[in-house]
């Protein structure tokens, strides 16, 4: 969550970052982050965002019947 109260979701569709590399990247970025949380990654990670006129889909390689829904 950033300092303005916005929820930022960051998903990497491949093994682009280790946890330490991602932490370093976020700490050195210009994003005004206040809190960060890491959820399980890997082949089961996917993302679907329906933001009105903007939609983003990153398909998981391994399908699991688990979802986190944010409204």
PQR file with spaces between the fields and no chain letter, atoms N, CA, C, O and H, PARSE charges and radii, in Angstrom:
ATOM       1  N    UNK     1       0.860   -1.164    0.000 -0.4000 1.5000
ATOM       2  CA   UNK     1       0.000    0.000    0.000 -0.0000 2.0000
ATOM       3  C    UNK     1       0.911    1.232    0.000  0.5500 1.7000
ATOM       4  O    UNK     1       1.930    1.277    0.688 -0.5500 1.4000
ATOM       5  N    UNK     2       0.513    2.215   -0.784 -0.4000 1.5000
ATOM       6  CA   UNK     2       1.356    3.399   -0.802 -0.0000 2.0000
ATOM       7  C    UNK     2       0.872    4.412    0.230  0.5500 1.7000
ATOM       8  O    UNK     2      -0.142    4.204    0.897 -0.5500 1.4000
ATOM       9  H    UNK     2      -0.315    2.178   -1.344  0.4000 1.0000
ATOM      10  N    UNK     3       1.602    5.495    0.346 -0.4000 1.5000
ATOM      11  CA   UNK     3       1.314    6.498    1.371 -0.0000 2.0000
ATOM      12  C    UNK     3       0.029    7.266    1.106  0.5500 1.7000
ATOM      13  O    UNK     3      -0.448    7.997    1.974 -0.5500 1.4000
ATOM      14  H    UNK     3       2.425    5.664   -0.196  0.4000 1.0000
ATOM      15  N    UNK     4      -0.536    7.106   -0.093 -0.4000 1.5000
ATOM      16  CA   UNK     4      -1.806    7.748   -0.422 -0.0000 2.0000
ATOM      17  C    UNK     4      -2.983    6.789   -0.241  0.5500 1.7000
ATOM      18  O    UNK     4      -4.118    7.130   -0.570 -0.5500 1.4000
ATOM      19  H    UNK     4      -0.148    6.512   -0.798  0.4000 1.0000
ATOM      20  N    UNK     5      -2.711    5.574    0.289 -0.4000 1.5000
ATOM      21  CA   UNK     5      -3.756    4.603    0.548 -0.0000 2.0000
ATOM      22  C    UNK     5      -4.142    3.741   -0.632  0.5500 1.7000
ATOM      23  O    UNK     5      -5.135    3.017   -0.567 -0.5500 1.4000
ATOM      24  H    UNK     5      -1.789    5.297    0.556  0.4000 1.0000
ATOM      25  N    UNK     6      -3.384    3.801   -1.704 -0.4000 1.5000
ATOM      26  CA   UNK     6      -3.683    2.990   -2.885 -0.0000 2.0000
ATOM      27  C    UNK     6      -3.058    1.607   -2.742  0.5500 1.7000
ATOM      28  O    UNK     6      -1.948    1.466   -2.230 -0.5500 1.4000
ATOM      29  H    UNK     6      -2.577    4.389   -1.758  0.4000 1.0000
ATOM      30  N    UNK     7      -3.779    0.596   -3.199 -0.4000 1.5000
ATOM      31  CA   UNK     7      -3.287   -0.772   -3.187 -0.0000 2.0000
ATOM      32  C    UNK     7      -2.606   -1.045   -4.513  0.5500 1.7000
ATOM      33  O    UNK     7      -3.224   -0.912   -5.570 -0.5500 1.4000
ATOM      34  H    UNK     7      -4.680    0.711   -3.615  0.4000 1.0000
ATOM      35  N    UNK     8      -1.352   -1.422   -4.468 -0.4000 1.5000
ATOM      36  CA   UNK     8      -0.592   -1.728   -5.674 -0.0000 2.0000
ATOM      37  C    UNK     8      -0.371   -3.229   -5.728  0.5500 1.7000
ATOM      38  O    UNK     8       0.111   -3.818   -4.761 -0.5500 1.4000
ATOM      39  H    UNK     8      -0.850   -1.530   -3.610  0.4000 1.0000
ATOM      40  N    UNK     9      -0.717   -3.859   -6.849 -0.4000 1.5000
ATOM      41  CA   UNK     9      -0.495   -5.279   -7.035 -0.0000 2.0000
ATOM      42  C    UNK     9       0.603   -5.457   -8.066  0.5500 1.7000
ATOM      43  O    UNK     9       0.509   -4.942   -9.180 -0.5500 1.4000
ATOM      44  H    UNK     9      -1.108   -3.381   -7.636  0.4000 1.0000
ATOM      45  N    UNK    10       1.637   -6.184   -7.695 -0.4000 1.5000
ATOM      46  CA   UNK    10       2.755   -6.420   -8.597 -0.0000 2.0000
ATOM      47  C    UNK    10       2.872   -7.919   -8.788  0.5500 1.7000
ATOM      48  O    UNK    10       3.041   -8.662   -7.822 -0.5500 1.4000
ATOM      49  H    UNK    10       1.713   -6.602   -6.789  0.4000 1.0000
ATOM      50  N    UNK    11       2.783   -8.366  -10.030 -0.4000 1.5000
ATOM      51  CA   UNK    11       2.868   -9.784  -10.354 -0.0000 2.0000
ATOM      52  C    UNK    11       3.931   -9.965  -11.422  0.5500 1.7000
ATOM      53  O    UNK    11       3.961   -9.241  -12.417 -0.5500 1.4000
ATOM      54  H    UNK    11       2.646   -7.762  -10.815  0.4000 1.0000
ATOM      55  N    UNK    12       4.791  -10.926  -11.208 -0.4000 1.5000
ATOM      56  CA   UNK    12       5.782  -11.279  -12.218 -0.0000 2.0000
ATOM      57  C    UNK    12       5.377  -12.617  -12.828  0.5500 1.7000
ATOM      58  O    UNK    12       5.277  -13.614  -12.114 -0.5500 1.4000
ATOM      59  H    UNK    12       4.767  -11.515  -10.400  0.4000 1.0000
ATOM      60  N    UNK    13       5.146  -12.652  -14.131 -0.4000 1.5000
ATOM      61  CA   UNK    13       4.671  -13.884  -14.759 -0.0000 2.0000
ATOM      62  C    UNK    13       5.756  -14.941  -14.955  0.5500 1.7000
ATOM      63  O    UNK    13       5.487  -16.004  -15.514 -0.5500 1.4000
ATOM      64  H    UNK    13       5.227  -11.842  -14.711  0.4000 1.0000
ATOM      65  N    UNK    14       6.955  -14.667  -14.510 -0.4000 1.5000
ATOM      66  CA   UNK    14       8.038  -15.648  -14.652 -0.0000 2.0000
ATOM      67  C    UNK    14       8.954  -15.514  -13.443  0.5500 1.7000
ATOM      68  O    UNK    14       8.666  -14.761  -12.512 -0.5500 1.4000
ATOM      69  H    UNK    14       7.174  -13.803  -14.056  0.4000 1.0000
ATOM      70  N    UNK    15      10.031  -16.232  -13.465 -0.4000 1.5000
ATOM      71  CA   UNK    15      10.993  -16.173  -12.364 -0.0000 2.0000
ATOM      72  C    UNK    15      11.917  -14.974  -12.543  0.5500 1.7000
ATOM      73  O    UNK    15      13.138  -15.122  -12.587 -0.5500 1.4000
ATOM      74  H    UNK    15      10.265  -16.844  -14.221  0.4000 1.0000
ATOM      75  N    UNK    16      11.328  -13.795  -12.647 -0.4000 1.5000
ATOM      76  CA   UNK    16      12.099  -12.587  -12.925 -0.0000 2.0000
ATOM      77  C    UNK    16      12.854  -12.073  -11.708  0.5500 1.7000
ATOM      78  O    UNK    16      13.906  -11.451  -11.854 -0.5500 1.4000
ATOM      79  H    UNK    16      10.336  -13.675  -12.612  0.4000 1.0000
ATOM      80  N    UNK    17      12.330  -12.324  -10.501 -0.4000 1.5000
ATOM      81  CA   UNK    17      12.919  -11.766   -9.298 -0.0000 2.0000
ATOM      82  C    UNK    17      12.993  -12.815   -8.199  0.5500 1.7000
ATOM      83  O    UNK    17      12.103  -13.654   -8.059 -0.5500 1.4000
ATOM      84  H    UNK    17      11.475  -12.829  -10.383  0.4000 1.0000
ATOM      85  N    UNK    18      14.066  -12.754   -7.425 -0.4000 1.5000
ATOM      86  CA   UNK    18      14.052  -13.454   -6.143 -0.0000 2.0000
ATOM      87  C    UNK    18      13.356  -12.516   -5.158  0.5500 1.7000
ATOM      88  O    UNK    18      13.156  -11.341   -5.466 -0.5500 1.4000
ATOM      89  H    UNK    18      14.789  -12.072   -7.539  0.4000 1.0000
ATOM      90  N    UNK    19      12.992  -13.007   -4.003 -0.4000 1.5000
ATOM      91  CA   UNK    19      12.344  -12.161   -3.001 -0.0000 2.0000
ATOM      92  C    UNK    19      13.260  -11.012   -2.590  0.5500 1.7000
ATOM      93  O    UNK    19      12.801   -9.879   -2.443 -0.5500 1.4000
ATOM      94  H    UNK    19      13.154  -13.962   -3.753  0.4000 1.0000
ATOM      95  N    UNK    20      14.549  -11.291   -2.403 -0.4000 1.5000
ATOM      96  CA   UNK    20      15.503  -10.232   -2.050 -0.0000 2.0000
ATOM      97  C    UNK    20      15.639   -9.199   -3.164  0.5500 1.7000
ATOM      98  O    UNK    20      15.720   -8.001   -2.891 -0.5500 1.4000
ATOM      99  H    UNK    20      14.922  -12.211   -2.522  0.4000 1.0000
ATOM     100  N    UNK    21      15.663   -9.650   -4.408 -0.4000 1.5000
ATOM     101  CA   UNK    21      15.780   -8.720   -5.536 -0.0000 2.0000
ATOM     102  C    UNK    21      14.547   -7.820   -5.628  0.5500 1.7000
ATOM     103  O    UNK    21      14.664   -6.620   -5.878 -0.5500 1.4000
ATOM     104  H    UNK    21      15.597  -10.623   -4.629  0.4000 1.0000
ATOM     105  N    UNK    22      13.361   -8.409   -5.423 -0.4000 1.5000
ATOM     106  CA   UNK    22      12.141   -7.609   -5.473 -0.0000 2.0000
ATOM     107  C    UNK    22      12.115   -6.595   -4.338  0.5500 1.7000
ATOM     108  O    UNK    22      11.725   -5.446   -4.548 -0.5500 1.4000
ATOM     109  H    UNK    22      13.266   -9.384   -5.220  0.4000 1.0000
ATOM     110  N    UNK    23      12.524   -7.002   -3.135 -0.4000 1.5000
ATOM     111  CA   UNK    23      12.575   -6.069   -1.998 -0.0000 2.0000
ATOM     112  C    UNK    23      13.520   -4.913   -2.295  0.5500 1.7000
ATOM     113  O    UNK    23      13.193   -3.759   -2.018 -0.5500 1.4000
ATOM     114  H    UNK    23      12.840   -7.935   -2.965  0.4000 1.0000
ATOM     115  N    UNK    24      14.688   -5.209   -2.853 -0.4000 1.5000
ATOM     116  CA   UNK    24      15.640   -4.152   -3.209 -0.0000 2.0000
ATOM     117  C    UNK    24      15.071   -3.236   -4.280  0.5500 1.7000
ATOM     118  O    UNK    24      15.230   -2.018   -4.209 -0.5500 1.4000
ATOM     119  H    UNK    24      14.954   -6.147   -3.078  0.4000 1.0000
ATOM     120  N    UNK    25      14.406   -3.822   -5.277 -0.4000 1.5000
ATOM     121  CA   UNK    25      13.824   -3.035   -6.361 -0.0000 2.0000
ATOM     122  C    UNK    25      12.759   -2.079   -5.821  0.5500 1.7000
ATOM     123  O    UNK    25      12.732   -0.907   -6.195 -0.5500 1.4000
ATOM     124  H    UNK    25      14.277   -4.812   -5.335  0.4000 1.0000
ATOM     125  N    UNK    26      11.885   -2.574   -4.947 -0.4000 1.5000
ATOM     126  CA   UNK    26      10.834   -1.723   -4.394 -0.0000 2.0000
ATOM     127  C    UNK    26      11.404   -0.648   -3.478  0.5500 1.7000
ATOM     128  O    UNK    26      10.948    0.495   -3.500 -0.5500 1.4000
ATOM     129  H    UNK    26      11.907   -3.527   -4.644  0.4000 1.0000
ATOM     130  N    UNK    27      12.399   -1.010   -2.675 -0.4000 1.5000
ATOM     131  CA   UNK    27      13.006   -0.036   -1.755 -0.0000 2.0000
ATOM     132  C    UNK    27      13.701    1.087   -2.516  0.5500 1.7000
ATOM     133  O    UNK    27      13.721    2.227   -2.051 -0.5500 1.4000
ATOM     134  H    UNK    27      12.769   -1.939   -2.657  0.4000 1.0000
ATOM     135  N    UNK    28      14.268    0.782   -3.670 -0.4000 1.5000
ATOM     136  CA   UNK    28      14.996    1.799   -4.430 -0.0000 2.0000
ATOM     137  C    UNK    28      14.121    2.511   -5.465  0.5500 1.7000
ATOM     138  O    UNK    28      14.592    3.415   -6.154 -0.5500 1.4000
ATOM     139  H    UNK    28      14.253   -0.144   -4.048  0.4000 1.0000
ATOM     140  N    UNK    29      12.847    2.107   -5.578 -0.4000 1.5000
ATOM     141  CA   UNK    29      11.964    2.729   -6.573 -0.0000 2.0000
ATOM     142  C    UNK    29      11.457    4.076   -6.071  0.5500 1.7000
ATOM     143  O    UNK    29      11.658    4.436   -4.911 -0.5500 1.4000
ATOM     144  H    UNK    29      12.464    1.372   -5.018  0.4000 1.0000
ATOM     145  N    UNK    30      10.801    4.809   -6.953 -0.4000 1.5000
ATOM     146  CA   UNK    30      10.209    6.078   -6.558 -0.0000 2.0000
ATOM     147  C    UNK    30       8.751    5.910   -6.122  0.5500 1.7000
ATOM     148  O    UNK    30       8.040    6.898   -5.936 -0.5500 1.4000
ATOM     149  H    UNK    30      10.637    4.517   -7.896  0.4000 1.0000
ATOM     150  N    UNK    31       8.302    4.649   -5.957 -0.4000 1.5000
ATOM     151  CA   UNK    31       6.951    4.412   -5.464 -0.0000 2.0000
ATOM     152  C    UNK    31       6.881    4.799   -3.992  0.5500 1.7000
ATOM     153  O    UNK    31       7.759    4.420   -3.217 -0.5500 1.4000
ATOM     154  H    UNK    31       8.879    3.847   -6.107  0.4000 1.0000
ATOM     155  N    UNK    32       5.853    5.548   -3.591 -0.4000 1.5000
ATOM     156  CA   UNK    32       5.743    5.973   -2.181 -0.0000 2.0000
ATOM     157  C    UNK    32       5.150    4.857   -1.313  0.5500 1.7000
ATOM     158  O    UNK    32       4.076    5.018   -0.733 -0.5500 1.4000
ATOM     159  H    UNK    32       5.140    5.856   -4.221  0.4000 1.0000
ATOM     160  N    UNK    33       5.851    3.737   -1.230 -0.4000 1.5000
ATOM     161  CA   UNK    33       5.330    2.570   -0.519 -0.0000 2.0000
ATOM     162  C    UNK    33       5.435    2.735    0.992  0.5500 1.7000
ATOM     163  O    UNK    33       6.414    3.275    1.509 -0.5500 1.4000
ATOM     164  H    UNK    33       6.724    3.606   -1.701  0.4000 1.0000
ATOM     165  N    UNK    34       4.420    2.266    1.676 -0.4000 1.5000
ATOM     166  CA   UNK    34       4.416    2.280    3.129 -0.0000 2.0000
ATOM     167  C    UNK    34       4.469    0.863    3.685  0.5500 1.7000
ATOM     168  O    UNK    34       5.145    0.612    4.682 -0.5500 1.4000
ATOM     169  H    UNK    34       3.625    1.828    1.255  0.4000 1.0000
ATOM     170  N    UNK    35       3.756   -0.070    3.043 -0.4000 1.5000
ATOM     171  CA   UNK    35       3.672   -1.455    3.491 -0.0000 2.0000
ATOM     172  C    UNK    35       3.747   -2.366    2.278  0.5500 1.7000
ATOM     173  O    UNK    35       3.193   -2.057    1.223 -0.5500 1.4000
ATOM     174  H    UNK    35       3.206    0.134    2.233  0.4000 1.0000
ATOM     175  N    UNK    36       4.438   -3.491    2.433 -0.4000 1.5000
ATOM     176  CA   UNK    36       4.503   -4.480    1.355 -0.0000 2.0000
ATOM     177  C    UNK    36       4.273   -5.861    1.939  0.5500 1.7000
ATOM     178  O    UNK    36       4.630   -6.133    3.086 -0.5500 1.4000
ATOM     179  H    UNK    36       4.888   -3.742    3.290  0.4000 1.0000
ATOM     180  N    UNK    37       3.668   -6.738    1.130 -0.4000 1.5000
ATOM     181  CA   UNK    37       3.404   -8.102    1.542 -0.0000 2.0000
ATOM     182  C    UNK    37       3.718   -9.023    0.374  0.5500 1.7000
ATOM     183  O    UNK    37       3.351   -8.742   -0.767 -0.5500 1.4000
ATOM     184  H    UNK    37       3.378   -6.517    0.199  0.4000 1.0000
ATOM     185  N    UNK    38       4.392  -10.109    0.661 -0.4000 1.5000
ATOM     186  CA   UNK    38       4.693  -11.092   -0.373 -0.0000 2.0000
ATOM     187  C    UNK    38       3.752  -12.270   -0.216  0.5500 1.7000
ATOM     188  O    UNK    38       3.632  -12.837    0.870 -0.5500 1.4000
ATOM     189  H    UNK    38       4.691  -10.338    1.588  0.4000 1.0000
ATOM     190  N    UNK    39       3.085  -12.639   -1.296 -0.4000 1.5000
ATOM     191  CA   UNK    39       2.261  -13.845   -1.318 -0.0000 2.0000
ATOM     192  C    UNK    39       3.003  -14.904   -2.119  0.5500 1.7000
ATOM     193  O    UNK    39       3.951  -14.601   -2.843 -0.5500 1.4000
ATOM     194  H    UNK    39       3.182  -12.178   -2.178  0.4000 1.0000
ATOM     195  N    UNK    40       2.567  -16.131   -1.983 -0.4000 1.5000
ATOM     196  CA   UNK    40       3.226  -17.235   -2.679 -0.0000 2.0000
ATOM     197  C    UNK    40       3.294  -16.960   -4.171  0.5500 1.7000
ATOM     198  O    UNK    40       2.316  -16.537   -4.787 -0.5500 1.4000
ATOM     199  H    UNK    40       1.796  -16.377   -1.395  0.4000 1.0000
ATOM     200  N    UNK    41       4.435  -17.202   -4.726 -0.4000 1.5000
ATOM     201  CA   UNK    41       4.605  -17.017   -6.159 -0.0000 2.0000
ATOM     202  C    UNK    41       4.743  -18.349   -6.846  0.5500 1.7000
ATOM     203  O    UNK    41       4.317  -19.376   -6.319 -0.5500 1.4000
ATOM     204  H    UNK    41       5.230  -17.546   -4.226  0.4000 1.0000
ATOM     205  N    UNK    42       5.324  -18.338   -7.996 -0.4000 1.5000
ATOM     206  CA   UNK    42       5.544  -19.575   -8.715 -0.0000 2.0000
ATOM     207  C    UNK    42       4.560  -19.756   -9.853  0.5500 1.7000
ATOM     208  O    UNK    42       3.870  -18.825  -10.270 -0.5500 1.4000
ATOM     209  H    UNK    42       5.670  -17.503   -8.424  0.4000 1.0000
ATOM     210  N    UNK    43       4.519  -20.986  -10.341 -0.4000 1.5000
ATOM     211  CA   UNK    43       3.728  -21.290  -11.533 -0.0000 2.0000
ATOM     212  C    UNK    43       2.230  -21.128  -11.318  0.5500 1.7000
ATOM     213  O    UNK    43       1.482  -21.003  -12.287 -0.5500 1.4000
ATOM     214  H    UNK    43       5.080  -21.741  -10.002  0.4000 1.0000
ATOM     215  N    UNK    44       1.775  -21.128  -10.066 -0.4000 1.5000
ATOM     216  CA   UNK    44       0.337  -20.979   -9.795 -0.0000 2.0000
ATOM     217  C    UNK    44      -0.101  -19.525   -9.673  0.5500 1.7000
ATOM     218  O    UNK    44      -1.276  -19.257   -9.426 -0.5500 1.4000
ATOM     219  H    UNK    44       2.382  -21.230   -9.278  0.4000 1.0000
ATOM     220  N    UNK    45       0.817  -18.589   -9.842 -0.4000 1.5000
ATOM     221  CA   UNK    45       0.489  -17.174   -9.698 -0.0000 2.0000
ATOM     222  C    UNK    45      -0.118  -16.619  -10.984  0.5500 1.7000
ATOM     223  O    UNK    45       0.442  -16.783  -12.068 -0.5500 1.4000
ATOM     224  H    UNK    45       1.772  -18.807  -10.043  0.4000 1.0000
ATOM     225  N    UNK    46      -1.254  -15.970  -10.853 -0.4000 1.5000
ATOM     226  CA   UNK    46      -1.905  -15.314  -11.974 -0.0000 2.0000
ATOM     227  C    UNK    46      -2.527  -14.021  -11.489  0.5500 1.7000
ATOM     228  O    UNK    46      -2.555  -13.758  -10.286 -0.5500 1.4000
ATOM     229  H    UNK    46      -1.709  -15.837   -9.973  0.4000 1.0000
ATOM     230  N    UNK    47      -3.022  -13.218  -12.402 -0.4000 1.5000
ATOM     231  CA   UNK    47      -3.640  -11.942  -12.032 -0.0000 2.0000
ATOM     232  C    UNK    47      -4.724  -11.612  -13.040  0.5500 1.7000
ATOM     233  O    UNK    47      -4.526  -11.754  -14.247 -0.5500 1.4000
ATOM     234  H    UNK    47      -2.999  -13.432  -13.378  0.4000 1.0000
ATOM     235  N    UNK    48      -5.866  -11.173  -12.542 -0.4000 1.5000
ATOM     236  CA   UNK    48      -6.915  -10.625  -13.392 -0.0000 2.0000
ATOM     237  C    UNK    48      -7.405   -9.349  -12.734  0.5500 1.7000
ATOM     238  O    UNK    48      -7.832   -9.367  -11.579 -0.5500 1.4000
ATOM     239  H    UNK    48      -6.026  -11.057  -11.562  0.4000 1.0000
ATOM     240  N    UNK    49      -7.345   -8.253  -13.454 -0.4000 1.5000
ATOM     241  CA   UNK    49      -7.809   -6.957  -12.951 -0.0000 2.0000
ATOM     242  C    UNK    49      -8.805   -6.397  -13.949  0.5500 1.7000
ATOM     243  O    UNK    49      -8.523   -6.303  -15.143 -0.5500 1.4000
ATOM     244  H    UNK    49      -6.998   -8.239  -14.392  0.4000 1.0000
ATOM     245  N    UNK    50      -9.983   -6.024  -13.440 -0.4000 1.5000
ATOM     246  CA   UNK    50     -10.987   -5.353  -14.250 -0.0000 2.0000
ATOM     247  C    UNK    50     -11.182   -3.971  -13.649  0.5500 1.7000
ATOM     248  O    UNK    50     -11.959   -3.790  -12.712 -0.5500 1.4000
ATOM     249  H    UNK    50     -10.212   -6.100  -12.470  0.4000 1.0000
ATOM     250  N    UNK    51     -10.474   -3.009  -14.197 -0.4000 1.5000
ATOM     251  CA   UNK    51     -10.524   -1.646  -13.689 -0.0000 2.0000
ATOM     252  C    UNK    51     -11.372   -0.747  -14.558  0.5500 1.7000
ATOM     253  O    UNK    51     -10.955    0.355  -14.914 -0.5500 1.4000
ATOM     254  H    UNK    51      -9.843   -3.156  -14.959  0.4000 1.0000
ATOM     255  N    UNK    52     -12.562   -1.211  -14.903 -0.4000 1.5000
ATOM     256  CA   UNK    52     -13.429   -0.398  -15.756 -0.0000 2.0000
ATOM     257  C    UNK    52     -12.971   -0.469  -17.193  0.5500 1.7000
ATOM     258  O    UNK    52     -13.198   -1.471  -17.872 -0.5500 1.4000
ATOM     259  H    UNK    52     -12.900   -2.107  -14.613  0.4000 1.0000
ATOM     260  N    UNK    53     -12.328    0.585  -17.666 -0.4000 1.5000
ATOM     261  CA   UNK    53     -11.874    0.607  -19.059 -0.0000 2.0000
ATOM     262  C    UNK    53     -10.497   -0.027  -19.233  0.5500 1.7000
ATOM     263  O    UNK    53      -9.976   -0.069  -20.348 -0.5500 1.4000
ATOM     264  H    UNK    53     -12.144    1.399  -17.115  0.4000 1.0000
ATOM     265  N    UNK    54      -9.905   -0.515  -18.155 -0.4000 1.5000
ATOM     266  CA   UNK    54      -8.576   -1.133  -18.237 -0.0000 2.0000
ATOM     267  C    UNK    54      -8.641   -2.527  -17.630  0.5500 1.7000
ATOM     268  O    UNK    54      -9.047   -2.693  -16.480 -0.5500 1.4000
ATOM     269  H    UNK    54     -10.328   -0.481  -17.250  0.4000 1.0000
ATOM     270  N    UNK    55      -8.237   -3.535  -18.412 -0.4000 1.5000
ATOM     271  CA   UNK    55      -8.233   -4.917  -17.937 -0.0000 2.0000
ATOM     272  C    UNK    55      -6.846   -5.506  -18.131  0.5500 1.7000
ATOM     273  O    UNK    55      -6.186   -5.264  -19.141 -0.5500 1.4000
ATOM     274  H    UNK    55      -7.906   -3.400  -19.346  0.4000 1.0000
ATOM     275  N    UNK    56      -6.417   -6.287  -17.142 -0.4000 1.5000
ATOM     276  CA   UNK    56      -5.101   -6.934  -17.195 -0.0000 2.0000
ATOM     277  C    UNK    56      -5.298   -8.396  -16.839  0.5500 1.7000
ATOM     278  O    UNK    56      -5.990   -8.713  -15.871 -0.5500 1.4000
ATOM     279  H    UNK    56      -6.953   -6.483  -16.321  0.4000 1.0000
ATOM     280  N    UNK    57      -4.698   -9.287  -17.610 -0.4000 1.5000
ATOM     281  CA   UNK    57      -4.754  -10.711  -17.319 -0.0000 2.0000
ATOM     282  C    UNK    57      -3.359  -11.307  -17.456  0.5500 1.7000
ATOM     283  O    UNK    57      -2.695  -11.141  -18.479 -0.5500 1.4000
ATOM     284  H    UNK    57      -4.136   -9.030  -18.396  0.4000 1.0000
ATOM     285  N    UNK    58      -2.928  -12.001  -16.413 -0.4000 1.5000
ATOM     286  CA   UNK    58      -1.711  -12.809  -16.467 -0.0000 2.0000
ATOM     287  C    UNK    58      -2.136  -14.212  -16.053  0.5500 1.7000
ATOM     288  O    UNK    58      -2.486  -14.436  -14.894 -0.5500 1.4000
ATOM     289  H    UNK    58      -3.467  -12.136  -15.582  0.4000 1.0000
ATOM     290  N    UNK    59      -2.109  -15.145  -16.977 -0.4000 1.5000
ATOM     291  CA   UNK    59      -2.561  -16.503  -16.698 -0.0000 2.0000
ATOM     292  C    UNK    59      -1.525  -17.278  -15.899  0.5500 1.7000
ATOM     293  O    UNK    59      -0.322  -17.161  -16.135 -0.5500 1.4000
ATOM     294  H    UNK    59      -1.824  -14.963  -17.918  0.4000 1.0000
ATOM     295  N    UNK    60      -2.014  -18.076  -14.944 -0.4000 1.5000
ATOM     296  CA   UNK    60      -1.156  -18.977  -14.182 -0.0000 2.0000
ATOM     297  C    UNK    60      -0.796  -20.170  -15.059  0.5500 1.7000
ATOM     298  O    UNK    60      -1.597  -20.595  -15.892 -0.5500 1.4000
ATOM     299  H    UNK    60      -2.990  -18.171  -14.753  0.4000 1.0000
ATOM     300  N    UNK    61       0.402  -20.710  -14.876 -0.4000 1.5000
ATOM     301  CA   UNK    61       0.807  -21.900  -15.614 -0.0000 2.0000
ATOM     302  C    UNK    61       0.203  -23.155  -15.002  0.5500 1.7000
ATOM     303  O    UNK    61      -0.108  -24.112  -15.712 -0.5500 1.4000
ATOM     304  H    UNK    61       1.052  -20.364  -14.200  0.4000 1.0000
ATOM     305  N    UNK    62       0.036  -23.148  -13.674 -0.4000 1.5000
ATOM     306  CA   UNK    62      -0.575  -24.252  -12.947 -0.0000 2.0000
ATOM     307  C    UNK    62      -1.846  -23.729  -12.304  0.5500 1.7000
ATOM     308  O    UNK    62      -1.801  -22.795  -11.504 -0.5500 1.4000
ATOM     309  H    UNK    62       0.289  -22.371  -13.098  0.4000 1.0000
ATOM     310  N    UNK    63      -2.980  -24.326  -12.651 -0.4000 1.5000
ATOM     311  CA   UNK    63      -4.248  -23.838  -12.150 -0.0000 2.0000
ATOM     312  C    UNK    63      -4.540  -24.400  -10.768  0.5500 1.7000
ATOM     313  O    UNK    63      -4.464  -25.609  -10.552 -0.5500 1.4000
ATOM     314  H    UNK    63      -3.016  -25.084  -13.302  0.4000 1.0000
ATOM     315  N    UNK    64      -4.873  -23.522   -9.838 -0.4000 1.5000
ATOM     316  CA   UNK    64      -5.288  -23.899   -8.495 -0.0000 2.0000
ATOM     317  C    UNK    64      -6.584  -23.163   -8.175  0.5500 1.7000
ATOM     318  O    UNK    64      -6.750  -22.013   -8.580 -0.5500 1.4000
ATOM     319  H    UNK    64      -4.935  -22.540  -10.013  0.4000 1.0000
ATOM     320  N    UNK    65      -7.508  -23.806   -7.453 -0.4000 1.5000
ATOM     321  CA   UNK    65      -8.803  -23.164   -7.167 -0.0000 2.0000
ATOM     322  C    UNK    65      -8.733  -22.232   -5.944  0.5500 1.7000
ATOM     323  O    UNK    65      -9.540  -22.350   -5.022 -0.5500 1.4000
ATOM     324  H    UNK    65      -7.373  -24.741   -7.124  0.4000 1.0000
ATOM     325  N    UNK    66      -7.782  -21.327   -5.948 -0.4000 1.5000
ATOM     326  CA   UNK    66      -7.603  -20.381   -4.845 -0.0000 2.0000
ATOM     327  C    UNK    66      -7.600  -18.976   -5.441  0.5500 1.7000
ATOM     328  O    UNK    66      -6.936  -18.722   -6.446 -0.5500 1.4000
ATOM     329  H    UNK    66      -7.126  -21.232   -6.697  0.4000 1.0000
ATOM     330  N    UNK    67      -8.342  -18.075   -4.821 -0.4000 1.5000
ATOM     331  CA   UNK    67      -8.392  -16.701   -5.336 -0.0000 2.0000
ATOM     332  C    UNK    67      -8.443  -15.715   -4.194  0.5500 1.7000
ATOM     333  O    UNK    67      -9.008  -15.998   -3.137 -0.5500 1.4000
ATOM     334  H    UNK    67      -8.881  -18.282   -4.005  0.4000 1.0000
ATOM     335  N    UNK    68      -7.850  -14.552   -4.412 -0.4000 1.5000
ATOM     336  CA   UNK    68      -7.981  -13.416   -3.509 -0.0000 2.0000
ATOM     337  C    UNK    68      -8.746  -12.364   -4.297  0.5500 1.7000
ATOM     338  O    UNK    68      -8.316  -11.945   -5.372 -0.5500 1.4000
ATOM     339  H    UNK    68      -7.392  -14.322   -5.271  0.4000 1.0000
ATOM     340  N    UNK    69      -9.876  -11.943   -3.760 -0.4000 1.5000
ATOM     341  CA   UNK    69     -10.729  -10.978   -4.453 -0.0000 2.0000
ATOM     342  C    UNK    69     -10.703   -9.658   -3.677  0.5500 1.7000
ATOM     343  O    UNK    69     -10.921   -9.628   -2.466 -0.5500 1.4000
ATOM     344  H    UNK    69     -10.226  -12.283   -2.887  0.4000 1.0000
ATOM     345  N    UNK    70     -10.435   -8.581   -4.393 -0.4000 1.5000
ATOM     346  CA   UNK    70     -10.383   -7.242   -3.795 -0.0000 2.0000
ATOM     347  C    UNK    70     -11.391   -6.383   -4.517  0.5500 1.7000
ATOM     348  O    UNK    70     -11.329   -6.235   -5.738 -0.5500 1.4000
ATOM     349  H    UNK    70     -10.258   -8.605   -5.377  0.4000 1.0000
ATOM     350  N    UNK    71     -12.330   -5.810   -3.763 -0.4000 1.5000
ATOM     351  CA   UNK    71     -13.333   -4.924   -4.381 -0.0000 2.0000
ATOM     352  C    UNK    71     -13.118   -3.517   -3.911  0.5500 1.7000
ATOM     353  O    UNK    71     -13.853   -2.614   -4.310 -0.5500 1.4000
ATOM     354  H    UNK    71     -12.381   -5.930   -2.772  0.4000 1.0000
